[in-house]
Amino acid sequence: MLSRSYTNLLDLASGNFPVMGQTRERKRLPRVMTVPGVISELDDDQANSVSSDVPSSVVQDRIIIVANQLPVKAKRRPDNKGWSFSWDDDSLYLQLKDGLPEEMEVLYVGSLKVDVDPSEQDDVSQLLLDRFKCVPAFLPPDILTKFYHGFCKQHLWPLFHYMLPFSANHGGRFDRSLWEAYVTANKIFSQRVIEVINPEDDYVWIHDYHLMVLPTFLRRRFNRLRMGFFLHSPFPSSEIYRTLPVREEILKALLNSDLIGFHTFDYARHFLSCCSRMFGLEYQSKRGFIGLEYYGRTIGIKIMPVGIRMAQIGSVLRLADNEWRVGELKQQFEGKTVVLGVDDMDVFKGINLKLLAMEQMLKQHPKWRGRAVLVQITNPARGRGKDLEEIEDEIQASCKRINETFGQPGYKPVVFIDRPVSLSERVAYYTIAECVVVAAVRDGMNLTPYEYIVCRQGVSESESSSESSGPKKSMLVLSEFIGCSPSLSGAIRVNPWNVEATAEAMNEAISMADAEKQLRHEKHYRYVSSHDVAFWARSFFQDMERTCKDHFKRRCWGIGLSFGFRVVALDPNFGKLSIDDIVSVYLRSKNRAILLDYDGTVMPQTSHNKAPSAEVISIINTLSGDVKNTVFVVSGRGRESLGKWFSPCKKLGIAAEHGYFMRWSTDNEWEVCAQNSEFGWKQIAEPVMKLYREATDGSSIESKESALVWHHRDADPGFGSSQAKEMLDHLESVLANEPVAVKSGQFIVEVKPQGISKGVVAEKIFTTMAESGRQADFVLCIGDDRSDEDMFEIISSAISSGVLSSNTSVFACTVGQKPSKAKYYLDDPAEVTLMLEALAEASDPEPSTNPGSEGSL
C-alpha cells in the first residue's frame, strides 16, 4: 500500500528554515528495483512512502550498516590525483560482519574521515561502492561542523554522560541551529540509504547517537522496513534526558525502529523510564524478551554488551614484532610493577582521578615508591572545547607534581604517553601490565579491560615460548560507571570520585596473591572469549529477525507530521469509521442500539470541566428522541453526576458505575444489576487503599456507591505504577473470599462487585430489545479504554447466540488508533462528536406516541 509522505521533518526542527546542503545536483547511485515501474528521483518532500505488497524478485537478504563513519581509511595519492582506500581493521562496524550469516551481503553507509572535493565525490562514491560496498554520505563543511562538533559533541555527548549546561561557559546553552544541522545531516544519510535500499529484503542496522532521528526519515519512506538501532553510549536517567529541549523528537524517532539495543540494563531501564514518563508506554517481559507496545507494533529492547575481535588480538600477539616490543618494555620496566591506563582524552574518562589515586597510593603505601609505575596512554581527543583544555592542563600538572614528589633517579612513578598508539604497541603494554585501571566517571562500554585480559592470556601454549608459558593472571580496577563493569565480576569495582578508595583498590590489586589473580583471570577470559564481537552481532541480528518476522503479514499506516510520524500496525480489517457510510446504514435501519462511553469518548480526558457541553447534550437529546433509537451512556461514573448532567435528555438510558445501576429513561427508576448488594468488603478494602494513598503523593480515592477506585494519574508515573501493582496483589489477597473483582485500568485500581461490566450492560440492552420484538438491526458502540473492550467483545457472542441477527450492521468503534477488538476507530472525541452530529441530523426527532417505545423497554 502507498501512503503519502508528510511535511519535511526540517520544518519542525527549524520552523521553516532554508534547507542547508549542497546546491550542486549530484548523480544518484543505482538503486535495486523491487516492484515493476519507474522510481523517481525521490524528491525530498514529494516522494511517496514505499510499502509494496508485491513480493520482491530478490531473495537474498542484505543488511545495510549505517554509522557516522565508514569502516575505511582514506589517503590522498602521492601525485595528489585521487584517493586510495583500505579497510579499517579497528572499526567495530567491519568486525561485526563476523557474526552475520556468511551468505548475507553487507553494505555500509556513512561519512569519510577526510574532506573530498565536490568534483571528486561521484568518482569516489562509485569506487567505494564497487570495491568496498560502501556508500559515502558527504556532508557540507558547515553542516559537518554544526552536526558533529556542535550538536553531537556539545549537546548529546555531554548530556548522555550526565553533564548539564548549567551556564553558558559550562557546557553551553541549547543552540537550535545545531539541532537543525543534526536533522539535516541525518536527512543526508537517509537519502544515501534510500538510493540503494531494497525495502522488502534489506535489514537496516543504525549505530549510535549521531543518527538517532534517522529511523523516522526511513520509516516515512518504507512503513515495513526491518530496522534496528544500537546505542553505543550511555542512555542517561530520565531526569537528565528530559532536560533536552528536543527530547520528544529524538525519543519518537528511536521508537520508529523495530529493535533498540543497549550495552547494559541500566541504559535500557533509563530509556524505558523516559518512554513511560513522557508517553505513558509500559514495557512487558515475555520469555526473556523485553517488548514495548507502540501503536500496535512491538518494539524489541535488546541488552547485550559488545565484545572484541579475538582473532585480531591473537594475530598481533603472534607477530615476531610483538615479542621484540614486549622484551623491550620488560627491560625498560625491569623490577617494576606496571599499572596501566588506556583512555581517550575526554572529560569523562577520569584520567586525573586515576592520577590522584596513584598519588594517594604512594602516600599511603610507601613500599610502592620506586616500584609501582602508572603508564597512562592517552589517545588524542575527538572533540574540542574549553572543558577539554582545562582537563588537559590539570592532567599535565598532576603528572608533573607526582613525578617531582615521588620520582627518583631512574624512576618516574607516572609515564604519560600523549600520542596515538598502534594496536601492536598497545598489546605489548597490556602483556607486561600487572593491573589495568579504568576510572571513567561515565562510559558507554570501554573495551580496554577485554583487550587486556586476552593479551594476558596470550597465545596457546603450543605457540608460546617457554619464557611466557605458565599460569595466566590479570587484575582489573574498574569504575562502576562504565558499561563493561557488570560483565567482569572478578574486577575490583570502585567509585572513581572516591580517590582514597580507588587508591586502596589499586594497592589491593597489585598486592593480591597470584593464585587469586589467576582465578579471577580465568573467569574473565571465559566470558570475554565467548562473548566476542561476532557473538554480539549474531545475537542482535537474530533478535532483529525475530522482532520483524511478522512485518509483511500486517497492515501498516503511516500517520503524523514531522517527528510525530509513526507507523500503526493493526488488524487488516481495522479501519477508520466513515461518517458517510455509517449515516447511509443508519438511514436504512429501523431498530438502532447506540452505546456511548463518556470520559475519553464524548468528553476529552484532558478536560478539567467534566460536564458535557451544550452541543453534546443537544446531539444526544436528538438521537435519544428518535423512536427508532435506544441510546445509552455507559460509564464508570456515578449515577448522581450522570443523571444531573443528562437530565435534559428525557429518553436517554444511563448505565452508571459500569452497569451496577441502570436507568432506561428519566421516567424510570434506577435498577441495581448486581446479584449481591452487600458492601461489607469496603471495610476491608478502604483501609488498604488509604494506606497506599498516604504513601503515594498525588494519589486519591474515589468512593462510589458500588465501588472503590484508587487513582494515581497525578502521582509520579514510575512510583504510581509500582504502587498500583503492589496494591493489586494486596487487595486480591485480602479480598480473596469476597464477592468482588479487583482490576487495574488506566491510572486506576478498582474494586467492584463481581459480574459487573460494560459487556453485561450491552448484552442486557440487546436482549431486552430482542425480547420486546425490536431486535437491533444497527449497533453503534463507542469507547476508548480497556473497560469498553468488554462491550466490543460481547457483540460477536450476541450474534452467535441469536440476540443480534447475523445481518445486524455493527459499528464497534474505539477512540484513537490502537489495537482493539473494535473494527473501526475515530481519532479523538472531537471526531466522535462530528459523527454523532451527522447521525443526529439524519434522525427523526418526532416524539414517540407508542407506550412501548425504547424509553420504557
Sequence and secondary structure as in RCSB ss.txt:
>XXXX:A:sequence
MLSRSYTNLLDLASGNFPVMGQTRERKRLPRVMTVPGVISELDDDQANSVSSDVPSSVVQDRIIIVANQLPVKAK
RRPDNKGWSFSWDDDSLYLQLKDGLPEEMEVLYVGSLKVDVDPSEQDDVSQLLLDRFKCVPAFLPPDILTKFYHG
FCKQHLWPLFHYMLPFSANHGGRFDRSLWEAYVTANKIFSQRVIEVINPEDDYVWIHDYHLMVLPTFLRRRFNRL
RMGFFLHSPFPSSEIYRTLPVREEILKALLNSDLIGFHTFDYARHFLSCCSRMFGLEYQSKRGFIGLEYYGRTIG
IKIMPVGIRMAQIGSVLRLADNEWRVGELKQQFEGKTVVLGVDDMDVFKGINLKLLAMEQMLKQHPKWRGRAVLV
QITNPARGRGKDLEEIEDEIQASCKRINETFGQPGYKPVVFIDRPVSLSERVAYYTIAECVVVAAVRDGMNLTPY
EYIVCRQGVSESESSSESSGPKKSMLVLSEFIGCSPSLSGAIRVNPWNVEATAEAMNEAISMADAEKQLRHEKHY
RYVSSHDVAFWARSFFQDMERTCKDHFKRRCWGIGLSFGFRVVALDPNFGKLSIDDIVSVYLRSKNRAILLDYDG
TVMPQTSHNKAPSAEVISIINTLSGDVKNTVFVVSGRGRESLGKWFSPCKKLGIAAEHGYFMRWSTDNEWEVCAQ
NSEFGWKQIAEPVMKLYREATDGSSIESKESALVWHHRDADPGFGSSQAKEMLDHLESVLANEPVAVKSGQFIVE
VKPQGISKGVVAEKIFTTMAESGRQADFVLCIGDDRSDEDMFEIISSAISSGVLSSNTSVFACTVGQKPSKAKYY
LDDPAEVTLMLEALAEASDPEPSTNPGSEGSL
>XXXX:A:secstr
  EE  S HHHHHHSS    S  S          SSS      TTT EE    S  S  S EEEEEEEE SEEEE
E TTSSSEEEEE TT HHHHGGGGS TT EEEEEEE SS   GGGHHHHHHHHHHHH EEE    HHHHIIIIII
IIIIIIHHHHTT    BTTBB    HHHHHHHHHHHHHHHHHHHHH  TTTEEEEEESGGGTTHHHHHHHH TT 
EEEEE  S    HHHHTTSTTHHHHHHHHTTSSEEEESSHHHHHHHHHHHHHHH   EEEETTEEEEEETTEEEE
EEE      HHHHHHHHH HHHHHHHHHHHHHTTT EEEEEEEES TTS HHHHHHHHHHHHHH GGGTTTEEEE
EEEE  SS SHHHHHHHHHHHHHHHHHHHHH BTTB SEEEE S   HHHHHHHHHH SEEEE  SSBS   HHH
HHHHHHH S TTTS TTT S     EEEETTBTTGGG TTSEEE TT HHHHHHHHHHHHHS HHHHHHHHHHHH
HHHHHS HHHHHHHHHHHHHHHHTTGGGSEEEEE SGGG EEEEE TT EE  HHHHHHHHHH SSEEEEE  BT
TTB TT S  S  HHHHHHHHHHHHSTTEEEEEE SS HHHHHHHTTT TT EEEEGGGTEEESSTTS  EE  S
    TTHHHHHHHHHHHHHHSTT EEEE SS EEEE TTS HHHHHHHHHHHHHHHHHHTTTSSEEEEEETTEEE
EEETT  HHHHHHHHHHHHHHTT   SEEEEEE SHHHHHHHHHHHHHHHHTSS TT EEEEEEESSS  SSSEE
ESSHHHHHHHHHHHHHTS       TTSGGG 
